[in-house]
Amino acid sequence: MTASVAGGNRFADVLGMAPQRSVLADSQLCDETLFHSYYRAWARRMAQGAAA
């Protein structure tokens, strides 16, 4: 989780992107950090379904 930071990074800036979180790590990043946005979207959808 410590590899993830709020906002974009230098690559997002160049591309004109504004992500909620980003990871700037070497090619050996082999943890669940890459799935955090998936988990957030899943949790949001589950909460919407529970509220219906």
mmCIF entry with sequence, helices, sheets and N, C-alpha, C, O atoms, coordinates in Angstrom:
data_MODEL
# 
_entry.id   MODEL 
# 
_entity.id                         1 
_entity.type                       polymer 
_entity.pdbx_number_of_molecules   1 
# 
_entity_poly.entity_id                      1 
_entity_poly.type                           'polypeptide(L)' 
_entity_poly.nstd_linkage                   no 
_entity_poly.nstd_monomer                   no 
_entity_poly.pdbx_seq_one_letter_code       MTASVAGGNRFADVLGMAPQRSVLADSQLCDETLFHSYYRAWARRMAQGAAA 
_entity_poly.pdbx_seq_one_letter_code_can   MTASVAGGNRFADVLGMAPQRSVLADSQLCDETLFHSYYRAWARRMAQGAAA 
_entity_poly.pdbx_strand_id                 A 
# 
loop_
_entity_poly_seq.entity_id 
_entity_poly_seq.num 
_entity_poly_seq.mon_id 
_entity_poly_seq.hetero 
1 1  MET n 
1 2  THR n 
1 3  ALA n 
1 4  SER n 
1 5  VAL n 
1 6  ALA n 
1 7  GLY n 
1 8  GLY n 
1 9  ASN n 
1 10 ARG n 
1 11 PHE n 
1 12 ALA n 
1 13 ASP n 
1 14 VAL n 
1 15 LEU n 
1 16 GLY n 
1 17 MET n 
1 18 ALA n 
1 19 PRO n 
1 20 GLN n 
1 21 ARG n 
1 22 SER n 
1 23 VAL n 
1 24 LEU n 
1 25 ALA n 
1 26 ASP n 
1 27 SER n 
1 28 GLN n 
1 29 LEU n 
1 30 CYS n 
1 31 ASP n 
1 32 GLU n 
1 33 THR n 
1 34 LEU n 
1 35 PHE n 
1 36 HIS n 
1 37 SER n 
1 38 TYR n 
1 39 TYR n 
1 40 ARG n 
1 41 ALA n 
1 42 TRP n 
1 43 ALA n 
1 44 ARG n 
1 45 ARG n 
1 46 MET n 
1 47 ALA n 
1 48 GLN n 
1 49 GLY n 
1 50 ALA n 
1 51 ALA n 
1 52 ALA n 
# 
_struct_asym.id          A 
_struct_asym.entity_id   1 
# 
loop_
_struct_conf.conf_type_id 
_struct_conf.id 
_struct_conf.pdbx_PDB_helix_id 
_struct_conf.beg_label_comp_id 
_struct_conf.beg_label_asym_id 
_struct_conf.beg_label_seq_id 
_struct_conf.pdbx_beg_PDB_ins_code 
_struct_conf.end_label_comp_id 
_struct_conf.end_label_asym_id 
_struct_conf.end_label_seq_id 
_struct_conf.pdbx_end_PDB_ins_code 
_struct_conf.beg_auth_comp_id 
_struct_conf.beg_auth_asym_id 
_struct_conf.beg_auth_seq_id 
_struct_conf.end_auth_comp_id 
_struct_conf.end_auth_asym_id 
_struct_conf.end_auth_seq_id 
_struct_conf.pdbx_PDB_helix_class 
_struct_conf.details 
_struct_conf.pdbx_PDB_helix_length 
HELX_P HELX_P1 AA1 ARG A 10 ? LEU A 15 ? ARG A 10 LEU A 15 1 ? 6  
HELX_P HELX_P2 AA2 GLU A 32 ? PHE A 35 ? GLU A 32 PHE A 35 5 ? 4  
HELX_P HELX_P3 AA3 HIS A 36 ? ALA A 51 ? HIS A 36 ALA A 51 1 ? 16 
# 
_struct_conf_type.id          HELX_P 
_struct_conf_type.criteria    ? 
_struct_conf_type.reference   ? 
# 
_struct_sheet.id               AA1 
_struct_sheet.type             ? 
_struct_sheet.number_strands   2 
_struct_sheet.details          ? 
# 
_struct_sheet_order.sheet_id     AA1 
_struct_sheet_order.range_id_1   1 
_struct_sheet_order.range_id_2   2 
_struct_sheet_order.offset       ? 
_struct_sheet_order.sense        anti-parallel 
# 
loop_
_struct_sheet_range.sheet_id 
_struct_sheet_range.id 
_struct_sheet_range.beg_label_comp_id 
_struct_sheet_range.beg_label_asym_id 
_struct_sheet_range.beg_label_seq_id 
_struct_sheet_range.pdbx_beg_PDB_ins_code 
_struct_sheet_range.end_label_comp_id 
_struct_sheet_range.end_label_asym_id 
_struct_sheet_range.end_label_seq_id 
_struct_sheet_range.pdbx_end_PDB_ins_code 
_struct_sheet_range.beg_auth_comp_id 
_struct_sheet_range.beg_auth_asym_id 
_struct_sheet_range.beg_auth_seq_id 
_struct_sheet_range.end_auth_comp_id 
_struct_sheet_range.end_auth_asym_id 
_struct_sheet_range.end_auth_seq_id 
AA1 1 SER A 4  ? ALA A 6  ? SER A 4  ALA A 6  
AA1 2 ARG A 21 ? VAL A 23 ? ARG A 21 VAL A 23 
# 
loop_
_atom_site.group_PDB 
_atom_site.id 
_atom_site.type_symbol 
_atom_site.label_atom_id 
_atom_site.label_alt_id 
_atom_site.label_comp_id 
_atom_site.label_asym_id 
_atom_site.label_entity_id 
_atom_site.label_seq_id 
_atom_site.pdbx_PDB_ins_code 
_atom_site.Cartn_x 
_atom_site.Cartn_y 
_atom_site.Cartn_z 
_atom_site.occupancy 
_atom_site.B_iso_or_equiv 
_atom_site.pdbx_formal_charge 
_atom_site.auth_seq_id 
_atom_site.auth_comp_id 
_atom_site.auth_asym_id 
_atom_site.auth_atom_id 
_atom_site.pdbx_PDB_model_num 
ATOM 1   N N  . MET A 1 1  ? 0.819   -1.190 0.000   1.00 0.00 ? 1  MET A N  1 
ATOM 2   C CA . MET A 1 1  ? 0.000   0.000  0.000   1.00 0.00 ? 1  MET A CA 1 
ATOM 3   C C  . MET A 1 1  ? 0.865   1.256  0.000   1.00 0.00 ? 1  MET A C  1 
ATOM 4   O O  . MET A 1 1  ? 0.430   2.311  -0.462  1.00 0.00 ? 1  MET A O  1 
ATOM 5   N N  . THR A 1 2  ? 2.068   1.148  0.508   1.00 0.00 ? 2  THR A N  1 
ATOM 6   C CA . THR A 1 2  ? 2.936   2.331  0.575   1.00 0.00 ? 2  THR A CA 1 
ATOM 7   C C  . THR A 1 2  ? 3.426   2.759  -0.802  1.00 0.00 ? 2  THR A C  1 
ATOM 8   O O  . THR A 1 2  ? 3.904   3.883  -0.953  1.00 0.00 ? 2  THR A O  1 
ATOM 9   N N  . ALA A 1 3  ? 3.322   1.891  -1.815  1.00 0.00 ? 3  ALA A N  1 
ATOM 10  C CA . ALA A 1 3  ? 3.731   2.268  -3.166  1.00 0.00 ? 3  ALA A CA 1 
ATOM 11  C C  . ALA A 1 3  ? 2.698   3.161  -3.832  1.00 0.00 ? 3  ALA A C  1 
ATOM 12  O O  . ALA A 1 3  ? 3.005   3.821  -4.825  1.00 0.00 ? 3  ALA A O  1 
ATOM 13  N N  . SER A 1 4  ? 1.489   3.196  -3.309  1.00 0.00 ? 4  SER A N  1 
ATOM 14  C CA . SER A 1 4  ? 0.394   3.974  -3.881  1.00 0.00 ? 4  SER A CA 1 
ATOM 15  C C  . SER A 1 4  ? 0.360   5.354  -3.239  1.00 0.00 ? 4  SER A C  1 
ATOM 16  O O  . SER A 1 4  ? 0.453   5.483  -2.019  1.00 0.00 ? 4  SER A O  1 
ATOM 17  N N  . VAL A 1 5  ? 0.225   6.386  -4.071  1.00 0.00 ? 5  VAL A N  1 
ATOM 18  C CA . VAL A 1 5  ? 0.139   7.758  -3.568  1.00 0.00 ? 5  VAL A CA 1 
ATOM 19  C C  . VAL A 1 5  ? -1.094  8.438  -4.146  1.00 0.00 ? 5  VAL A C  1 
ATOM 20  O O  . VAL A 1 5  ? -1.563  8.075  -5.225  1.00 0.00 ? 5  VAL A O  1 
ATOM 21  N N  . ALA A 1 6  ? -1.610  9.411  -3.438  1.00 0.00 ? 6  ALA A N  1 
ATOM 22  C CA . ALA A 1 6  ? -2.761  10.168 -3.922  1.00 0.00 ? 6  ALA A CA 1 
ATOM 23  C C  . ALA A 1 6  ? -2.357  10.993 -5.141  1.00 0.00 ? 6  ALA A C  1 
ATOM 24  O O  . ALA A 1 6  ? -1.258  11.545 -5.194  1.00 0.00 ? 6  ALA A O  1 
ATOM 25  N N  . GLY A 1 7  ? -3.255  11.068 -6.113  1.00 0.00 ? 7  GLY A N  1 
ATOM 26  C CA . GLY A 1 7  ? -3.007  11.876 -7.300  1.00 0.00 ? 7  GLY A CA 1 
ATOM 27  C C  . GLY A 1 7  ? -2.182  11.147 -8.350  1.00 0.00 ? 7  GLY A C  1 
ATOM 28  O O  . GLY A 1 7  ? -1.941  9.943  -8.260  1.00 0.00 ? 7  GLY A O  1 
ATOM 29  N N  . GLY A 1 8  ? -1.766  11.901 -9.328  1.00 0.00 ? 8  GLY A N  1 
ATOM 30  C CA . GLY A 1 8  ? -0.998  11.332 -10.432 1.00 0.00 ? 8  GLY A CA 1 
ATOM 31  C C  . GLY A 1 8  ? 0.488   11.294 -10.153 1.00 0.00 ? 8  GLY A C  1 
ATOM 32  O O  . GLY A 1 8  ? 0.939   11.508 -9.027  1.00 0.00 ? 8  GLY A O  1 
ATOM 33  N N  . ASN A 1 9  ? 1.239   11.015 -11.208 1.00 0.00 ? 9  ASN A N  1 
ATOM 34  C CA . ASN A 1 9  ? 2.692   11.029 -11.134 1.00 0.00 ? 9  ASN A CA 1 
ATOM 35  C C  . ASN A 1 9  ? 3.215   11.732 -12.383 1.00 0.00 ? 9  ASN A C  1 
ATOM 36  O O  . ASN A 1 9  ? 2.426   12.286 -13.147 1.00 0.00 ? 9  ASN A O  1 
ATOM 37  N N  . ARG A 1 10 ? 4.496   11.721 -12.599 1.00 0.00 ? 10 ARG A N  1 
ATOM 38  C CA . ARG A 1 10 ? 5.053   12.465 -13.726 1.00 0.00 ? 10 ARG A CA 1 
ATOM 39  C C  . ARG A 1 10 ? 4.525   11.971 -15.068 1.00 0.00 ? 10 ARG A C  1 
ATOM 40  O O  . ARG A 1 10 ? 4.412   12.758 -16.008 1.00 0.00 ? 10 ARG A O  1 
ATOM 41  N N  . PHE A 1 11 ? 4.203   10.699 -15.174 1.00 0.00 ? 11 PHE A N  1 
ATOM 42  C CA . PHE A 1 11 ? 3.670   10.169 -16.424 1.00 0.00 ? 11 PHE A CA 1 
ATOM 43  C C  . PHE A 1 11 ? 2.234   10.630 -16.643 1.00 0.00 ? 11 PHE A C  1 
ATOM 44  O O  . PHE A 1 11 ? 1.853   10.963 -17.766 1.00 0.00 ? 11 PHE A O  1 
ATOM 45  N N  . ALA A 1 12 ? 1.437   10.652 -15.582 1.00 0.00 ? 12 ALA A N  1 
ATOM 46  C CA . ALA A 1 12 ? 0.066   11.146 -15.684 1.00 0.00 ? 12 ALA A CA 1 
ATOM 47  C C  . ALA A 1 12 ? 0.072   12.610 -16.098 1.00 0.00 ? 12 ALA A C  1 
ATOM 48  O O  . ALA A 1 12 ? -0.760  13.033 -16.901 1.00 0.00 ? 12 ALA A O  1 
ATOM 49  N N  . ASP A 1 13 ? 1.002   13.385 -15.556 1.00 0.00 ? 13 ASP A N  1 
ATOM 50  C CA . ASP A 1 13 ? 1.092   14.797 -15.904 1.00 0.00 ? 13 ASP A CA 1 
ATOM 51  C C  . ASP A 1 13 ? 1.381   14.985 -17.392 1.00 0.00 ? 13 ASP A C  1 
ATOM 52  O O  . ASP A 1 13 ? 0.767   15.827 -18.047 1.00 0.00 ? 13 ASP A O  1 
ATOM 53  N N  . VAL A 1 14 ? 2.307   14.207 -17.916 1.00 0.00 ? 14 VAL A N  1 
ATOM 54  C CA . VAL A 1 14 ? 2.662   14.303 -19.340 1.00 0.00 ? 14 VAL A CA 1 
ATOM 55  C C  . VAL A 1 14 ? 1.474   13.948 -20.225 1.00 0.00 ? 14 VAL A C  1 
ATOM 56  O O  . VAL A 1 14 ? 1.266   14.559 -21.273 1.00 0.00 ? 14 VAL A O  1 
ATOM 57  N N  . LEU A 1 15 ? 0.696   12.956 -19.795 1.00 0.00 ? 15 LEU A N  1 
ATOM 58  C CA . LEU A 1 15 ? -0.446  12.501 -20.580 1.00 0.00 ? 15 LEU A CA 1 
ATOM 59  C C  . LEU A 1 15 ? -1.707  13.323 -20.329 1.00 0.00 ? 15 LEU A C  1 
ATOM 60  O O  . LEU A 1 15 ? -2.726  13.106 -20.985 1.00 0.00 ? 15 LEU A O  1 
ATOM 61  N N  . GLY A 1 16 ? -1.649  14.262 -19.390 1.00 0.00 ? 16 GLY A N  1 
ATOM 62  C CA . GLY A 1 16 ? -2.811  15.079 -19.075 1.00 0.00 ? 16 GLY A CA 1 
ATOM 63  C C  . GLY A 1 16 ? -3.891  14.311 -18.337 1.00 0.00 ? 16 GLY A C  1 
ATOM 64  O O  . GLY A 1 16 ? -5.073  14.632 -18.455 1.00 0.00 ? 16 GLY A O  1 
ATOM 65  N N  . MET A 1 17 ? -3.497  13.303 -17.577 1.00 0.00 ? 17 MET A N  1 
ATOM 66  C CA . MET A 1 17 ? -4.444  12.485 -16.821 1.00 0.00 ? 17 MET A CA 1 
ATOM 67  C C  . MET A 1 17 ? -4.471  12.946 -15.370 1.00 0.00 ? 17 MET A C  1 
ATOM 68  O O  . MET A 1 17 ? -3.503  13.530 -14.884 1.00 0.00 ? 17 MET A O  1 
ATOM 69  N N  . ALA A 1 18 ? -5.580  12.684 -14.676 1.00 0.00 ? 18 ALA A N  1 
ATOM 70  C CA . ALA A 1 18 ? -5.701  13.062 -13.271 1.00 0.00 ? 18 ALA A CA 1 
ATOM 71  C C  . ALA A 1 18 ? -6.282  11.893 -12.475 1.00 0.00 ? 18 ALA A C  1 
ATOM 72  O O  . ALA A 1 18 ? -7.431  11.961 -12.038 1.00 0.00 ? 18 ALA A O  1 
ATOM 73  N N  . PRO A 1 19 ? -5.502  10.816 -12.279 1.00 0.00 ? 19 PRO A N  1 
ATOM 74  C CA . PRO A 1 19 ? -6.012  9.665  -11.525 1.00 0.00 ? 19 PRO A CA 1 
ATOM 75  C C  . PRO A 1 19 ? -6.161  9.992  -10.040 1.00 0.00 ? 19 PRO A C  1 
ATOM 76  O O  . PRO A 1 19 ? -5.512  10.900 -9.521  1.00 0.00 ? 19 PRO A O  1 
ATOM 77  N N  . GLN A 1 20 ? -7.038  9.224  -9.362  1.00 0.00 ? 20 GLN A N  1 
ATOM 78  C CA . GLN A 1 20 ? -7.206  9.392  -7.912  1.00 0.00 ? 20 GLN A CA 1 
ATOM 79  C C  . GLN A 1 20 ? -5.953  8.947  -7.175  1.00 0.00 ? 20 GLN A C  1 
ATOM 80  O O  . GLN A 1 20 ? -5.539  9.582  -6.205  1.00 0.00 ? 20 GLN A O  1 
ATOM 81  N N  . ARG A 1 21 ? -5.353  7.861  -7.633  1.00 0.00 ? 21 ARG A N  1 
ATOM 82  C CA . ARG A 1 21 ? -4.132  7.340  -7.013  1.00 0.00 ? 21 ARG A CA 1 
ATOM 83  C C  . ARG A 1 21 ? -3.215  6.839  -8.111  1.00 0.00 ? 21 ARG A C  1 
ATOM 84  O O  . ARG A 1 21 ? -3.668  6.566  -9.223  1.00 0.00 ? 21 ARG A O  1 
ATOM 85  N N  . SER A 1 22 ? -1.951  6.718  -7.818  1.00 0.00 ? 22 SER A N  1 
ATOM 86  C CA . SER A 1 22 ? -1.002  6.192  -8.791  1.00 0.00 ? 22 SER A CA 1 
ATOM 87  C C  . SER A 1 22 ? 0.118   5.445  -8.081  1.00 0.00 ? 22 SER A C  1 
ATOM 88  O O  . SER A 1 22 ? 0.328   5.591  -6.877  1.00 0.00 ? 22 SER A O  1 
ATOM 89  N N  . VAL A 1 23 ? 0.823   4.648  -8.860  1.00 0.00 ? 23 VAL A N  1 
ATOM 90  C CA . VAL A 1 23 ? 1.953   3.878  -8.367  1.00 0.00 ? 23 VAL A CA 1 
ATOM 91  C C  . VAL A 1 23 ? 3.108   4.110  -9.322  1.00 0.00 ? 23 VAL A C  1 
ATOM 92  O O  . VAL A 1 23 ? 2.969   3.932  -10.532 1.00 0.00 ? 23 VAL A O  1 
ATOM 93  N N  . LEU A 1 24 ? 4.226   4.501  -8.789  1.00 0.00 ? 24 LEU A N  1 
ATOM 94  C CA . LEU A 1 24 ? 5.429   4.649  -9.590  1.00 0.00 ? 24 LEU A CA 1 
ATOM 95  C C  . LEU A 1 24 ? 6.461   3.706  -8.993  1.00 0.00 ? 24 LEU A C  1 
ATOM 96  O O  . LEU A 1 24 ? 7.105   4.024  -7.993  1.00 0.00 ? 24 LEU A O  1 
ATOM 97  N N  . ALA A 1 25 ? 6.609   2.549  -9.614  1.00 0.00 ? 25 ALA A N  1 
ATOM 98  C CA . ALA A 1 25 ? 7.490   1.516  -9.069  1.00 0.00 ? 25 ALA A CA 1 
ATOM 99  C C  . ALA A 1 25 ? 8.220   0.819  -10.208 1.00 0.00 ? 25 ALA A C  1 
ATOM 100 O O  . ALA A 1 25 ? 7.905   1.029  -11.380 1.00 0.00 ? 25 ALA A O  1 
ATOM 101 N N  . ASP A 1 26 ? 9.173   0.008  -9.867  1.00 0.00 ? 26 ASP A N  1 
ATOM 102 C CA . ASP A 1 26 ? 9.915   -0.719 -10.889 1.00 0.00 ? 26 ASP A CA 1 
ATOM 103 C C  . ASP A 1 26 ? 9.070   -1.873 -11.444 1.00 0.00 ? 26 ASP A C  1 
ATOM 104 O O  . ASP A 1 26 ? 7.953   -2.112 -10.987 1.00 0.00 ? 26 ASP A O  1 
ATOM 105 N N  . SER A 1 27 ? 9.600   -2.555 -12.399 1.00 0.00 ? 27 SER A N  1 
ATOM 106 C CA . SER A 1 27 ? 8.861   -3.628 -13.066 1.00 0.00 ? 27 SER A CA 1 
ATOM 107 C C  . SER A 1 27 ? 8.656   -4.853 -12.175 1.00 0.00 ? 27 SER A C  1 
ATOM 108 O O  . SER A 1 27 ? 7.979   -5.797 -12.581 1.00 0.00 ? 27 SER A O  1 
ATOM 109 N N  . GLN A 1 28 ? 9.222   -4.855 -10.983 1.00 0.00 ? 28 GLN A N  1 
ATOM 110 C CA . GLN A 1 28 ? 9.081   -5.992 -10.073 1.00 0.00 ? 28 GLN A CA 1 
ATOM 111 C C  . GLN A 1 28 ? 7.926   -5.812 -9.089  1.00 0.00 ? 28 GLN A C  1 
ATOM 112 O O  . GLN A 1 28 ? 7.813   -6.575 -8.129  1.00 0.00 ? 28 GLN A O  1 
ATOM 113 N N  . LEU A 1 29 ? 7.076   -4.824 -9.311  1.00 0.00 ? 29 LEU A N  1 
ATOM 114 C CA . LEU A 1 29 ? 5.924   -4.623 -8.434  1.00 0.00 ? 29 LEU A CA 1 
ATOM 115 C C  . LEU A 1 29 ? 4.986   -5.810 -8.599  1.00 0.00 ? 29 LEU A C  1 
ATOM 116 O O  . LEU A 1 29 ? 4.324   -5.949 -9.627  1.00 0.00 ? 29 LEU A O  1 
ATOM 117 N N  . CYS A 1 30 ? 4.933   -6.655 -7.595  1.00 0.00 ? 30 CYS A N  1 
ATOM 118 C CA . CYS A 1 30 ? 4.147   -7.898 -7.683  1.00 0.00 ? 30 CYS A CA 1 
ATOM 119 C C  . CYS A 1 30 ? 3.259   -8.046 -6.462  1.00 0.00 ? 30 CYS A C  1 
ATOM 120 O O  . CYS A 1 30 ? 3.346   -9.040 -5.741  1.00 0.00 ? 30 CYS A O  1 
ATOM 121 N N  . ASP A 1 31 ? 2.420   -7.077 -6.232  1.00 0.00 ? 31 ASP A N  1 
ATOM 122 C CA . ASP A 1 31 ? 1.483   -7.182 -5.128  1.00 0.00 ? 31 ASP A CA 1 
ATOM 123 C C  . ASP A 1 31 ? 0.102   -6.760 -5.612  1.00 0.00 ? 31 ASP A C  1 
ATOM 124 O O  . ASP A 1 31 ? -0.117  -6.620 -6.816  1.00 0.00 ? 31 ASP A O  1 
ATOM 125 N N  . GLU A 1 32 ? -0.812  -6.561 -4.703  1.00 0.00 ? 32 GLU A N  1 
ATOM 126 C CA . GLU A 1 32 ? -2.183  -6.247 -5.078  1.00 0.00 ? 32 GLU A CA 1 
ATOM 127 C C  . GLU A 1 32 ? -2.419  -4.762 -5.330  1.00 0.00 ? 32 GLU A C  1 
ATOM 128 O O  . GLU A 1 32 ? -3.559  -4.346 -5.539  1.00 0.00 ? 32 GLU A O  1 
ATOM 129 N N  . THR A 1 33 ? -1.365  -3.962 -5.314  1.00 0.00 ? 33 THR A N  1 
ATOM 130 C CA . THR A 1 33 ? -1.507  -2.534 -5.548  1.00 0.00 ? 33 THR A CA 1 
ATOM 131 C C  . THR A 1 33 ? -2.220  -2.260 -6.866  1.00 0.00 ? 33 THR A C  1 
ATOM 132 O O  . THR A 1 33 ? -3.003  -1.316 -6.971  1.00 0.00 ? 33 THR A O  1 
ATOM 133 N N  . LEU A 1 34 ? -1.949  -3.077 -7.859  1.00 0.00 ? 34 LEU A N  1 
ATOM 134 C CA . LEU A 1 34 ? -2.553  -2.867 -9.175  1.00 0.00 ? 34 LEU A CA 1 
ATOM 135 C C  . LEU A 1 34 ? -4.064  -3.072 -9.164  1.00 0.00 ? 34 LEU A C  1 
ATOM 136 O O  . LEU A 1 34 ? -4.748  -2.643 -10.093 1.00 0.00 ? 34 LEU A O  1 
ATOM 137 N N  . PHE A 1 35 ? -4.588  -3.715 -8.141  1.00 0.00 ? 35 PHE A N  1 
ATOM 138 C CA . PHE A 1 35 ? -6.016  -4.004 -8.078  1.00 0.00 ? 35 PHE A CA 1 
ATOM 139 C C  . PHE A 1 35 ? -6.803  -3.037 -7.196  1.00 0.00 ? 35 PHE A C  1 
ATOM 140 O O  . PHE A 1 35 ? -8.018  -3.189 -7.064  1.00 0.00 ? 35 PHE A O  1 
ATOM 141 N N  . HIS A 1 36 ? -6.149  -2.051 -6.591  1.00 0.00 ? 36 HIS A N  1 
ATOM 142 C CA . HIS A 1 36 ? -6.837  -1.154 -5.665  1.00 0.00 ? 36 HIS A CA 1 
ATOM 143 C C  . HIS A 1 36 ? -8.006  -0.434 -6.328  1.00 0.00 ? 36 HIS A C  1 
ATOM 144 O O  . HIS A 1 36 ? -9.074  -0.328 -5.725  1.00 0.00 ? 36 HIS A O  1 
ATOM 145 N N  . SER A 1 37 ? -7.836  0.060  -7.542  1.00 0.00 ? 37 SER A N  1 
ATOM 146 C CA . SER A 1 37 ? -8.945  0.759  -8.201  1.00 0.00 ? 37 SER A CA 1 
ATOM 147 C C  . SER A 1 37 ? -10.089 -0.206 -8.487  1.00 0.00 ? 37 SER A C  1 
ATOM 148 O O  . SER A 1 37 ? -11.257 0.176  -8.420  1.00 0.00 ? 37 SER A O  1 
ATOM 149 N N  . TYR A 1 38 ? -9.759  -1.449 -8.803  1.00 0.00 ? 38 TYR A N  1 
ATOM 150 C CA . TYR A 1 38 ? -10.797 -2.461 -9.009  1.00 0.00 ? 38 TYR A CA 1 
ATOM 151 C C  . TYR A 1 38 ? -11.585 -2.668 -7.714  1.00 0.00 ? 38 TYR A C  1 
ATOM 152 O O  . TYR A 1 38 ? -12.814 -2.730 -7.733  1.00 0.00 ? 38 TYR A O  1 
ATOM 153 N N  . TYR A 1 39 ? -10.871 -2.776 -6.586  1.00 0.00 ? 39 TYR A N  1 
ATOM 154 C CA . TYR A 1 39 ? -11.532 -2.980 -5.300  1.00 0.00 ? 39 TYR A CA 1 
ATOM 155 C C  . TYR A 1 39 ? -12.429 -1.796 -4.943  1.00 0.00 ? 39 TYR A C  1 
ATOM 156 O O  . TYR A 1 39 ? -13.539 -1.991 -4.449  1.00 0.00 ? 39 TYR A O  1 
ATOM 157 N N  . ARG A 1 40 ? -11.953 -0.557 -5.191  1.00 0.00 ? 40 ARG A N  1 
ATOM 158 C CA . ARG A 1 40 ? -12.757 0.621  -4.902  1.00 0.00 ? 40 ARG A CA 1 
ATOM 159 C C  . ARG A 1 40 ? -14.034 0.630  -5.735  1.00 0.00 ? 40 ARG A C  1 
ATOM 160 O O  . ARG A 1 40 ? -15.112 0.914  -5.213  1.00 0.00 ? 40 ARG A O  1 
ATOM 161 N N  . ALA A 1 41 ? -13.921 0.319  -7.028  1.00 0.00 ? 41 ALA A N  1 
ATOM 162 C CA . ALA A 1 41 ? -15.101 0.279  -7.896  1.00 0.00 ? 41 ALA A CA 1 
ATOM 163 C C  . ALA A 1 41 ? -16.060 -0.810 -7.443  1.00 0.00 ? 41 ALA A C  1 
ATOM 164 O O  . ALA A 1 41 ? -17.272 -0.595 -7.437  1.00 0.00 ? 41 ALA A O  1 
ATOM 165 N N  . TRP A 1 42 ? -15.551 -1.963 -7.067  1.00 0.00 ? 42 TRP A N  1 
ATOM 166 C CA . TRP A 1 42 ? -16.389 -3.066 -6.591  1.00 0.00 ? 42 TRP A CA 1 
ATOM 167 C C  . TRP A 1 42 ? -17.131 -2.655 -5.317  1.00 0.00 ? 42 TRP A C  1 
ATOM 168 O O  . TRP A 1 42 ? -18.334 -2.886 -5.197  1.00 0.00 ? 42 TRP A O  1 
ATOM 169 N N  . ALA A 1 43 ? -16.421 -2.053 -4.377  1.00 0.00 ? 43 ALA A N  1 
ATOM 170 C CA . ALA A 1 43 ? -17.045 -1.630 -3.127  1.00 0.00 ? 43 ALA A CA 1 
ATOM 171 C C  . ALA A 1 43 ? -18.131 -0.588 -3.373  1.00 0.00 ? 43 ALA A C  1 
ATOM 172 O O  . ALA A 1 43 ? -19.183 -0.619 -2.734  1.00 0.00 ? 43 ALA A O  1 
ATOM 173 N N  . ARG A 1 44 ? -17.878 0.326  -4.290  1.00 0.00 ? 44 ARG A N  1 
ATOM 174 C CA . ARG A 1 44 ? -18.868 1.354  -4.633  1.00 0.00 ? 44 ARG A CA 1 
ATOM 175 C C  . ARG A 1 44 ? -20.124 0.706  -5.224  1.00 0.00 ? 44 ARG A C  1 
ATOM 176 O O  . ARG A 1 44 ? -21.241 1.082  -4.869  1.00 0.00 ? 44 ARG A O  1 
ATOM 177 N N  . ARG A 1 45 ? -19.946 -0.251 -6.111  1.00 0.00 ? 45 ARG A N  1 
ATOM 178 C CA . ARG A 1 45 ? -21.091 -0.942 -6.727  1.00 0.00 ? 45 ARG A CA 1 
ATOM 179 C C  . ARG A 1 45 ? -21.859 -1.764 -5.705  1.00 0.00 ? 45 ARG A C  1 
ATOM 180 O O  . ARG A 1 45 ? -23.089 -1.796 -5.742  1.00 0.00 ? 45 ARG A O  1 
ATOM 181 N N  . MET A 1 46 ? -21.168 -2.421 -4.805  1.00 0.00 ? 46 MET A N  1 
ATOM 182 C CA . MET A 1 46 ? -21.837 -3.213 -3.773  1.00 0.00 ? 46 MET A CA 1 
ATOM 183 C C  . MET A 1 46 ? -22.644 -2.292 -2.846  1.00 0.00 ? 46 MET A C  1 
ATOM 184 O O  . MET A 1 46 ? -23.762 -2.632 -2.458  1.00 0.00 ? 46 MET A O  1 
ATOM 185 N N  . ALA A 1 47 ? -22.090 -1.148 -2.497  1.00 0.00 ? 47 ALA A N  1 
ATOM 186 C CA . ALA A 1 47 ? -22.786 -0.198 -1.623  1.00 0.00 ? 47 ALA A CA 1 
ATOM 187 C C  . ALA A 1 47 ? -24.043 0.331  -2.319  1.00 0.00 ? 47 ALA A C  1 
ATOM 188 O O  . ALA A 1 47 ? -25.086 0.482  -1.683  1.00 0.00 ? 47 ALA A O  1 
ATOM 189 N N  . GLN A 1 48 ? -23.950 0.608  -3.610  1.00 0.00 ? 48 GLN A N  1 
ATOM 190 C CA . GLN A 1 48 ? -25.121 1.076  -4.359  1.00 0.00 ? 48 GLN A CA 1 
ATOM 191 C C  . GLN A 1 48 ? -26.197 0.001  -4.396  1.00 0.00 ? 48 GLN A C  1 
ATOM 192 O O  . GLN A 1 48 ? -27.381 0.308  -4.258  1.00 0.00 ? 48 GLN A O  1 
ATOM 193 N N  . GLY A 1 49 ? -25.808 -1.237 -4.580  1.00 0.00 ? 49 GLY A N  1 
ATOM 194 C CA . GLY A 1 49 ? -26.763 -2.341 -4.611  1.00 0.00 ? 49 GLY A CA 1 
ATOM 195 C C  . GLY A 1 49 ? -27.428 -2.562 -3.258  1.00 0.00 ? 49 GLY A C  1 
ATOM 196 O O  . GLY A 1 49 ? -28.614 -2.882 -3.191  1.00 0.00 ? 49 GLY A O  1 
ATOM 197 N N  . ALA A 1 50 ? -26.669 -2.392 -2.189  1.00 0.00 ? 50 ALA A N  1 
ATOM 198 C CA . ALA A 1 50 ? -27.218 -2.577 -0.847  1.00 0.00 ? 50 ALA A CA 1 
ATOM 199 C C  . ALA A 1 50 ? -28.196 -1.462 -0.490  1.00 0.00 ? 50 ALA A C  1 
ATOM 200 O O  . ALA A 1 50 ? -29.129 -1.666 0.286   1.00 0.00 ? 50 ALA A O  1 
ATOM 201 N N  . ALA A 1 51 ? -27.973 -0.290 -1.062  1.00 0.00 ? 51 ALA A N  1 
ATOM 202 C CA . ALA A 1 51 ? -28.844 0.852  -0.768  1.00 0.00 ? 51 ALA A CA 1 
ATOM 203 C C  . ALA A 1 51 ? -30.154 0.780  -1.555  1.00 0.00 ? 51 ALA A C  1 
ATOM 204 O O  . ALA A 1 51 ? -31.122 1.458  -1.211  1.00 0.00 ? 51 ALA A O  1 
ATOM 205 N N  . ALA A 1 52 ? -30.186 -0.038 -2.605  1.00 0.00 ? 52 ALA A N  1 
ATOM 206 C CA . ALA A 1 52 ? -31.394 -0.099 -3.454  1.00 0.00 ? 52 ALA A CA 1 
ATOM 207 C C  . ALA A 1 52 ? -32.506 -0.892 -2.828  1.00 0.00 ? 52 ALA A C  1 
ATOM 208 O O  . ALA A 1 52 ? -33.576 -1.030 -3.421  1.00 0.00 ? 52 ALA A O  1 
# 
